[in-house]
Amino acid sequence: MSPVTQDNQLRSMVRDGVVRAIGAIGLAGIALIHTIDAPGHFVGGPDTWLGLMYVGLIASSLILAAGLIASGDRRLWVAAAGLTATVMIGFVLSRTVGLPGDSGDVGNWGEALGIASLFVEGALLTLSLGWLSAERLELAARSVTRWFDRRRASAGEVAAAG
């Protein structure tokens, strides 16, 4: 293996590790924000179901964060993007039309935790979609390179036979 190839592989590994760490930190941030906000949804009112959804979100975020630390599997990034988009949609619904049993936040766009949540979720969604797009481009580039390599090999065989 040439030094240039080794250097490129090292850079790719470091970049992958840094992006995965940032993704895990973003997921931990989502878990933290919702942990801070969750107690208000467990006071026995009609929005207790929302508190239970928070518990599911917190657990899912932490499990995905652990997964990203261990692996850069594409499915983890898809799950992170899906989870984040779902939470953002829920936030917008809670501020526009309200959620079942919880219409108290309609129009409450200035809540600090809500703004922090949207910021972290937006950054994580952007990172996830960027990683998925870059992965697709890299796979396409490898496919084209293999195609050209096969064509060159075929042309070499024809020239050697002729």
N, C-alpha and C positions, 0 to 999 in steps of 0.2 A: 504494500500500500504506500502510495506516495505521500510525502509530507503535506502537500496541498490537500489531498483527500482527507488525511487525518485531521488537519486544521479545520476543514469544513465540517467534518463529523463532530468535532469537539464544539464548534460554534453552534451547530444545530442542537446538540444535547444541552448545552447551557441555556440557549434560547428557550427550548422546550421546558426545562426545569423552572426557569424564571416565570414563564407564562402560566404554567400550572400552579406555581406558588401564588401568583397574583390572583388567579381564579379561586384558589382555596381561601385566600384572605377575603375576597369578595363574598364568598358563600358564608364564611364565618361572620362577616359584617351583617349580612342579612339575618342570620340566626340571632346575633346580639341585639339588633334593633327590635326584632319581634319578641325577644325575651323581655326586653325592657317594657314593651307595650302590652304584653299578654296579660298581666295581672288584672287589669281593668276589665277584661272580658270574662273573668271568672267570679263575678260578684252575684251570680244567680239570676241575672236578667235574661232577656230573650236572645242576647248575642253570645251566650255561652258556647254555641256551636262555632263561633268565630275564634274563640280561645282555643278550642280543640283543633281547629284548622291551623292556628299558629303553632301548636305543638307539633303537628305533622310537618309544617314548613321548617321549623327549627331542626327537627330530626333529619329530614330530607337534606337540608342544607349541610348539616354536619357530616352526614354519610357521604354526600357528593364531594365535600371538601377533602375528606379522608381518601376517597377514591382518586381524586386528582393529585394528591400528594404521592400516591402509590403508582399511578399510571396516567398516561395521557390518552387513554382509550377514547376514540371518537364518540362512543355512546355516552360517556360521562359528560362530554361537552354538549352533546345534543340535549341530555337531561338537564344540565345547568341552564342552557338557553331556554328550554321549555318551562322550567320551574320559575325562572326569573321573569319571563314574559307573562306567565300566569299571575304572578304576584303583582306586576305592574298593572295588568288589566283589572285585577281586583281592587287595587287602590283607586284607579280612575272611576270604576263603578261605584265605589263607596263614597266618592266625592261628587258624583253627578246624580245618579238615580237612587243611591243608597242600596244597602244589602238587606236581605230579610232579617228583621229583628234589630237592625242597626242603621237607622237613618240619621243618627246624630252627627255624622261627619259630612253630610251633604253641604257642599260649599266651603268646607274647611280646608282650603288649599295651603294655608300658611303654617300648619303644624310642623314643628321642627323635626320630629321623628319621621314624619311623612316625607319631608323634603330630603332628609338624609337617606331614607329608604329608596326613594326614586333615584337619587344620585348613585348609590351603590349598585342598585339593580340595573340602571342604565349603563353604567360602566361595565358591569359583568356581562350583560347581554351583548354589548359591543365587542368585548373581548372574545366571548364565545363564538359569535358569528364570524369575527375576523379570523379566529383560529380555524374554524371549519372551512372558511373560504380559502385560506392559505393552504390547508391540507389538500383540498380538491385541486388547486392549481399545481401543487407539487406532484400529485398523482398523475395529472394530465401531462405534465412535463416529462415525467419518467416514462409514461406510455409512448409519447412521441419519440423520445430518445431511443427506446427499445425498437420502435418501428424503423427508425433510420439505421440503427445498428444492423438489423436483419437485412435491410436493403443493401447496405454496404457489403455485408457478408455474402449475399447472393451475387452481387456484382463482382466481387472478388473471385468467387467460385467460377462464374462464367468466364471471366478474363483468364483465369488459370487454366481452364479447360480449352480455351480457344487459342 
